[in-house]
Amino acid sequence: MKLLLSAYACEPNRGSEEGVGWNVVMQAAKHHEVWVLTRSFYRSAVEAELNRQQLSNLHFIYFDPFNWTADWRDTQGAVQFHYYLWQIQAYFIGRSLQKEIKFDVIRHVTYVKYWSPSFLSLLSVPFIWGPVGGGESAPKPFWKDFSLYGQTYETLRTWAQRIGELDPFTRMTARRSLLAQATTDDTAKRLAYLGAQNIHLCSESGLSKDEIERLAQQPLPPSAPIRFISMGRLLHWKAYHLSIMAFHTANIPDAEYWLLGNGSERKRLEALCEKLNISSQVKFFGRLPREETLARLAQCHVLVHPSLHDSGGWTCLEGMAAGRPVICLNLGGPAMQVTHETGIKVPAHNPEQTIQDLANAMNRLAQDAELRLRLGQAGQQRVKDEFSWDAIGQAFDETYKQIAKLAS
């Protein structure tokens, strides 16, 4: 088949949106001839990898509106404006390519967000939208603990979602999608509201076979002291203040809680630890190189991920692949990744209830080594079966064939 993939973010050997774009492209190229629209910003990294792999059925088309090739990723307003203009230009490039190549399927890959259109859906070719996410939001009872910046961020994010939903081109994208893939139930509801008819749940996150095998080799640490670990940016919506207060409430003798990552909330979290008199037990390591991050994970027993609105992400998958049980909130992407066989999902009705339930989960896992082992082993198997890029690629391949058949 001939596929056209729209991957605004696409870069080898990266995580986040760039990693999604690259891995989806590589999986598609195993079975089909693939054309990829992406930014000129990624050209040097992509070309270096293509020269190494020598793939003749993979073709990249690089462009940026008005040749704005700067790295906009740290400036949200600028990157969203650039992204919208890029999507418009992608339509004209895609239309020109379609006259020559006659694609069987067109797919929007990145960005993984539902509230911005893909103008490629206007072309008379079967169109797949996603997986897309972003329909999640922090439950209102939790806003009271956010800083003024955090509350402002959540308000602006909600406005951006609703304004995006009012864009007639976003609604057009939903209605013209032969298949719309949502990362979470929350996003699936928003896609239905926009008019999408054929909606499937599908995670955008995955791990390579090499990563899974490498993480599986992480040895289990000694039973004492019990160590919990969180890995991610220290931002308000990641809600590490909840897990820190839960750790204090759990009051597990000699236990430690390690936080890996940096972000705007670090000072507030450190001050919270001092206030709770647990600074000697809660250790902040900052952002570490990949090797050191895995070394720290190997020294811990349980991964804690209290995020309030993640669409997906890799942290839970990495913890599961390493054989560590996961404690997360029953919200968003983590709730789709983690099952009751691989971890403990805590309801999130309000901060007080959530803190107590997180503390109960910490105590339960701290006291039961057999349970930790059983959940960890089930997590490893789930990642192999459901979240390896090879397994995801096979599922995508079947999807492409079914979509083409439906359209014929």
Secondary structure in CASP SS format (residue, H / E / C, confidence):
PFRMAT SS
TARGET T0000
AUTHOR 0000-0000-0000
METHOD secondary structure of the structure
MODEL  1
M C 1.00
K E 1.00
L E 1.00
L E 1.00
L E 1.00
S E 1.00
A E 1.00
Y C 1.00
A C 1.00
C C 1.00
E C 1.00
P C 1.00
N C 1.00
R C 1.00
G C 1.00
S H 1.00
E H 1.00
E H 1.00
G H 1.00
V H 1.00
G H 1.00
W H 1.00
N H 1.00
V H 1.00
V H 1.00
M H 1.00
Q H 1.00
A H 1.00
A C 1.00
K C 1.00
H C 1.00
H C 1.00
E E 1.00
V E 1.00
W E 1.00
V E 1.00
L E 1.00
T E 1.00
R C 1.00
S H 1.00
F H 1.00
Y H 1.00
R H 1.00
S H 1.00
A H 1.00
V H 1.00
E H 1.00
A H 1.00
E H 1.00
L H 1.00
N H 1.00
R H 1.00
Q H 1.00
Q C 1.00
L C 1.00
S C 1.00
N C 1.00
L E 1.00
H E 1.00
F E 1.00
I E 1.00
Y E 1.00
F C 1.00
D C 1.00
P H 1.00
F H 1.00
N H 1.00
W C 1.00
T C 1.00
A C 1.00
D C 1.00
W C 1.00
R C 1.00
D C 1.00
T C 1.00
Q H 1.00
G H 1.00
A H 1.00
V H 1.00
Q H 1.00
F H 1.00
H H 1.00
Y H 1.00
Y H 1.00
L H 1.00
W H 1.00
Q H 1.00
I H 1.00
Q H 1.00
A H 1.00
Y H 1.00
F H 1.00
I H 1.00
G H 1.00
R H 1.00
S H 1.00
L H 1.00
Q H 1.00
K H 1.00
E H 1.00
I H 1.00
K C 1.00
F C 1.00
D C 1.00
V E 1.00
I E 1.00
R E 1.00
H E 1.00
V E 1.00
T E 1.00
Y C 1.00
V C 1.00
K E 1.00
Y C 1.00
W C 1.00
S C 1.00
P C 1.00
S C 1.00
F H 1.00
L H 1.00
S H 1.00
L H 1.00
L C 1.00
S C 1.00
V C 1.00
P C 1.00
F E 1.00
I E 1.00
W E 1.00
G E 1.00
P E 1.00
V E 1.00
G E 1.00
G C 1.00
G C 1.00
E C 1.00
S C 1.00
A C 1.00
P C 1.00
K H 1.00
P H 1.00
F H 1.00
W H 1.00
K H 1.00
D H 1.00
F C 1.00
S C 1.00
L H 1.00
Y H 1.00
G H 1.00
Q H 1.00
T H 1.00
Y H 1.00
E H 1.00
T H 1.00
L H 1.00
R H 1.00
T H 1.00
W H 1.00
A H 1.00
Q H 1.00
R H 1.00
I H 1.00
G H 1.00
E H 1.00
L H 1.00
D C 1.00
P H 1.00
F H 1.00
T H 1.00
R H 1.00
M H 1.00
T H 1.00
A H 1.00
R H 1.00
R H 1.00
S C 1.00
L C 1.00
L E 1.00
A E 1.00
Q E 1.00
A E 1.00
T C 1.00
T C 1.00
D H 1.00
D H 1.00
T H 1.00
A H 1.00
K H 1.00
R H 1.00
L H 1.00
A H 1.00
Y H 1.00
L H 1.00
G C 1.00
A C 1.00
Q C 1.00
N C 1.00
I E 1.00
H E 1.00
L E 1.00
C C 1.00
S C 1.00
E C 1.00
S C 1.00
G C 1.00
L E 1.00
S C 1.00
K H 1.00
D H 1.00
E H 1.00
I H 1.00
E H 1.00
R H 1.00
L H 1.00
A H 1.00
Q C 1.00
Q C 1.00
P C 1.00
L C 1.00
P C 1.00
P C 1.00
S C 1.00
A C 1.00
P C 1.00
I C 1.00
R E 1.00
F E 1.00
I E 1.00
S E 1.00
M E 1.00
G C 1.00
R C 1.00
L C 1.00
L C 1.00
H H 1.00
W H 1.00
K H 1.00
A C 1.00
Y H 1.00
H H 1.00
L H 1.00
S H 1.00
I H 1.00
M H 1.00
A H 1.00
F H 1.00
H H 1.00
T H 1.00
A H 1.00
N C 1.00
I C 1.00
P C 1.00
D C 1.00
A C 1.00
E E 1.00
Y E 1.00
W E 1.00
L E 1.00
L E 1.00
G E 1.00
N C 1.00
G C 1.00
S C 1.00
E C 1.00
R H 1.00
K H 1.00
R H 1.00
L H 1.00
E H 1.00
A H 1.00
L H 1.00
C H 1.00
E H 1.00
K H 1.00
L H 1.00
N C 1.00
I C 1.00
S C 1.00
S C 1.00
Q C 1.00
V E 1.00
K E 1.00
F E 1.00
F E 1.00
G E 1.00
R C 1.00
L C 1.00
P C 1.00
R H 1.00
E H 1.00
E H 1.00
T H 1.00
L H 1.00
A H 1.00
R H 1.00
L H 1.00
A H 1.00
Q C 1.00
C C 1.00
H C 1.00
V E 1.00
L E 1.00
V E 1.00
H E 1.00
P C 1.00
S C 1.00
L C 1.00
H C 1.00
D C 1.00
S C 1.00
G C 1.00
G C 1.00
W C 1.00
T H 1.00
C H 1.00
L H 1.00
E H 1.00
G H 1.00
M H 1.00
A H 1.00
A C 1.00
G C 1.00
R C 1.00
P C 1.00
V E 1.00
I E 1.00
C E 1.00
L E 1.00
N C 1.00
L C 1.00
G H 1.00
G H 1.00
P H 1.00
A H 1.00
M H 1.00
Q H 1.00
V C 1.00
T C 1.00
H C 1.00
E C 1.00
T C 1.00
G E 1.00
I E 1.00
K E 1.00
V E 1.00
P C 1.00
A C 1.00
H C 1.00
N C 1.00
P H 1.00
E H 1.00
Q H 1.00
T H 1.00
I H 1.00
Q H 1.00
D H 1.00
L H 1.00
A H 1.00
N H 1.00
A H 1.00
M H 1.00
N H 1.00
R H 1.00
L H 1.00
A H 1.00
Q H 1.00
D C 1.00
A H 1.00
E H 1.00
L H 1.00
R H 1.00
L H 1.00
R H 1.00
L H 1.00
G H 1.00
Q H 1.00
A H 1.00
G H 1.00
Q H 1.00
Q H 1.00
R H 1.00
V H 1.00
K H 1.00
D H 1.00
E H 1.00
F C 1.00
S E 1.00
W H 1.00
D H 1.00
A H 1.00
I H 1.00
G H 1.00
Q H 1.00
A H 1.00
F H 1.00
D H 1.00
E H 1.00
T H 1.00
Y H 1.00
K H 1.00
Q H 1.00
I H 1.00
A H 1.00
K H 1.00
L H 1.00
A H 1.00
S C 1.00
END
